Amino acid sequence: MQSKLVVRRAARADLAAIVALFADDAMGGHGDTTDPHCFPAYEAAFAQIEASANDRLYVAELGGEIAGTFQTTLTPGLTGRGRPVFTIESVQTRADLRGQGIGAAMIAFAIERAREAGARLVQLSSNAARTDAHRFYKRCGFVQSHVAFKMKLLADS
């Protein structure tokens, strides 16, 4: 990386670039779009994340441009003697910048936030079709240990 990578909390001004990252992800299948008519839904979600005590949205910035993003959630629970679980979600690196260590820097940053929060473990899930991502997460130290189940309640539109 020729410029210094900065991982920081996302700001409202970053929202269009974050949405563009998700909209560019054909494999994700989440129906994300840069259509301006859909932007109010993204703004509402951003406001909800920003207001949450346990959720954080981050960006990786390289040379003044958004190069990646991820979200974290700290979930309190009674298992594990009451120590929280830290979940990393929606990890996305700009397609033209993959392979430059941006994803690894974001994951390392997230793991450090988990340690600071006293989390007993860090977890994430990944689309079964994302075999490259699975190799990446294993290189970052994650172990595939569970099977995930999902149920769609609303169509992605």
Protein Blocks (a to p, Z undefined) as FASTA:
>chain_A
ZZdcddddddfklmmmmmmmmmmmmknonopafbfklmmmmmmmmmmmmmpmkbccdddd
eehiafbdcdddddddfehnhpacdddehiacdfklgonlmmmmmmmmmmmmmmmnopab
dcddddfklmmlmmmmmmnopacfbdcddddfbdcZZ
